Amino acid sequence: MTAASPPDPLFIGVDGGGTGCRARIEDAKGSLLGTGIAGPAALRLGFDRALAEVKKACHAALEEAELGSDALGLAHAAVGLAGVGRKGSLEQLVLRQHPFRSIVYVNDATIACIGAHGKRDGGIVIVGTGSVGFAVVGGQEFRVGGYGFPISDEGSGADLGLHAIRMALRAYDERAVVTSLTRDVMTRFNNDPFEAVAWMDHATATDYATFAPLVMRHADAGDPIARRIVRDAAEQIDELVRRLCECGAARVALLGGLASSMQPWLAPDVQRRLVAVEGDAVDGALHLARRAVMKG
């Protein structure tokens, strides 16, 4: 099929997180042209790998839009990446060559917050592989937590997995009660703690987070250890929400792969402060791409 002539200008929004990368292309009127997905694009995985996944997602979106790869040269892009807040990361990114007409790099939490509140002020707490609280209030950004697993990201999927494995090893040693959760966790390691040790040597936050659905399932079924782990995690999320409110965020939304399953465990006062999400992180990125052009 012959590639169609693209409209001018194009806008691309990209959300690059620890579990995957999503891209959307829109025309000047805001009409959706194409979407694309790729693998994890967090900067902790390496700049080359992260940016390669960004390009892969963008090319997938171009293919769906039936546009040639040279159309990227007509596109104004905004890319949110997990890990941009780390020292020196943004400076390294802006020095890299890119195929776009223009590009803006921001933290993935920034675009998630902008998208969640339809461009208005507000806060978000992301509960996924990692966790972070983030708010935009009066043009000022506030960040709470989210400094990276295992030293931070409390209440996240990775944190749930870490505590589940710890408790399973303690139960194996008969230092804690054996439950259905601890048995299922040890089954993943063939009931051999040294398989867990070998796994740990190479495990990433994403690997630890694969245990989170198991923990949530057992907690919902009444497993005492799972319930304790989830209650402790929920208290950490409560603290993030309350802190954002103290920073002036009148609206707080809960985002991420664990948001819906974690919300019932949150304190009543926290649940009352939560609002529905209006848009996603890619919506936020597209808004930034358009805003950057208007400012230019």
JORARA-V713394 format. One record per pair of residues at least 12 apart in sequence whose C-alpha atoms are under 6 Angstrom apart, sorted by sequence separation. I is the first residue (numbers start at 1). J is the second residue. If there is no record, write none. Layout:
i=I j=J
i=I j=J
This chain:
i=12 j=24
i=23 j=35
i=41 j=53
i=123 j=135
i=12 j=25
i=23 j=36
i=122 j=135
i=132 j=145
i=11 j=25
i=22 j=36
i=39 j=53
i=122 j=136
i=132 j=146
i=168 j=182
i=11 j=26
i=22 j=37
i=38 j=53
i=121 j=136
i=131 j=146
i=10 j=26
i=21 j=37
i=121 j=137
i=10 j=27
i=21 j=38
i=20 j=38
i=21 j=39
i=9 j=28
i=20 j=39
i=21 j=40
i=38 j=57
i=20 j=40
i=21 j=41
i=37 j=57
i=19 j=40
i=36 j=57
i=253 j=274
i=18 j=40
i=131 j=153
i=252 j=274
i=253 j=275
i=17 j=40
i=18 j=41
i=84 j=107
i=130 j=153
i=252 j=275
i=17 j=41
i=18 j=42
i=36 j=60
i=16 j=41
i=17 j=42
i=36 j=61
i=75 j=100
i=76 j=101
i=78 j=103
i=80 j=105
i=82 j=107
i=131 j=156
i=35 j=61
i=73 j=99
i=75 j=101
i=76 j=102
i=77 j=103
i=78 j=104
i=79 j=105
i=80 j=106
i=81 j=107
i=82 j=108
i=130 j=156
i=34 j=61
i=72 j=99
i=73 j=100
i=74 j=101
i=76 j=103
i=78 j=105
i=80 j=107
i=81 j=108
i=129 j=156
i=72 j=100
i=73 j=101
i=80 j=108
i=128 j=156
i=129 j=157
i=127 j=156
i=128 j=157
i=129 j=158
i=34 j=64
i=34 j=65
i=234 j=265
i=33 j=65
i=234 j=266
i=23 j=57
i=23 j=58
i=42 j=81
i=42 j=82
i=43 j=83
i=158 j=205
i=161 j=208
i=161 j=209
i=158 j=208
i=161 j=211
i=158 j=209
i=161 j=212
i=157 j=209
i=160 j=212
i=157 j=212
i=3 j=66
i=4 j=67
i=3 j=67
i=11 j=75
i=13 j=77
i=16 j=80
i=3 j=68
i=9 j=74
i=10 j=75
i=11 j=76
i=12 j=77
i=13 j=78
i=14 j=79
i=15 j=80
i=16 j=81
i=17 j=82
i=11 j=77
i=129 j=206
i=155 j=233
i=129 j=209
i=155 j=236
i=133 j=240
i=123 j=249
i=122 j=249
i=123 j=251
i=124 j=252
i=128 j=256
i=122 j=251
i=123 j=252
i=124 j=253
i=125 j=254
i=126 j=255
i=127 j=256
i=128 j=257
i=122 j=252
i=124 j=254
i=126 j=256
i=128 j=258
i=127 j=258
i=127 j=259
i=118 j=278
i=116 j=277
i=117 j=278
i=116 j=278
i=116 j=279
i=115 j=279
i=116 j=280
i=115 j=280
i=115 j=281
i=115 j=283
i=112 j=281
i=115 j=284
i=111 j=281
i=114 j=284
i=111 j=284
i=111 j=285
i=78 j=285
i=78 j=289
i=77 j=289
i=76 j=289
i=15 j=282
i=14 j=282
i=13 j=282
i=13 j=285
i=13 j=286
